[in-house]
Amino acid sequence: MKKAEVGNLIEFKEGLRGIVEKVNENSVIVDLTYMENYRDLELEEKTVVNHKNYKIVQA
């Protein structure tokens, strides 16, 4: 599996999308404010996603 890099757009958890801000050994930190409906979903601005749990949408 290819790991995401900083700036990549990833998708995880049934359609959530975000921009990778930092790559760690086992996970990435993702900025969720990329999504238009971010405020409607009442999510935190950033989240951590394990490398196993996302797919790269745009490099």
N, C-alpha and C positions, 0 to 999 in steps of 0.2 A: 504494500500500500504506500502511495506517495504522500508524504507529509506536506501540509500547507505551509506557505511562506508568508511573511509579513506583507499585507496588502491584498492577499487573495480573498475572494468572496467564497464563503462556504455555506453549506446548507446542513441543518441538523434538526433532530426532534420534529419530524413531520412538518417541514416547511419553514422553520425559522431560518433566517439568513443573517449573516453579519460579516464584517471585515476583520480579518486577522490582524491583531495589533502586536502580539508577542507570541513566539514559539518557545515552548518549554520542552523538556525531555519526553513527557508523556501526554502533553496537552497543549492547547492553544488558548490564548485570551482573545475574546471576540467582542467587537463593538457592535451592539445591536441597533444603534440609532440609524443604521443604513435603511432599515425597513420603514416604509411609509406609514404602516399601522403600528409602529413601535409604541406610541403613547396609548393607543387603544388597548393594547395587550397588557399594560401595566407591568412591564418588565423592568429589571435593573438595566442600566446603560451597558454594562459589560458582564460577560459570563465566561466560565471556563468549560472547554469541551475536550474530552479525551480524543486522541487521534483515531481511535476505532469508531467513533460515533459521528463522523461528519463526512461529507463528500465535497470536493472542490468544484465549485460552479464556474468560477472565472479566475484564471491565474493572472 
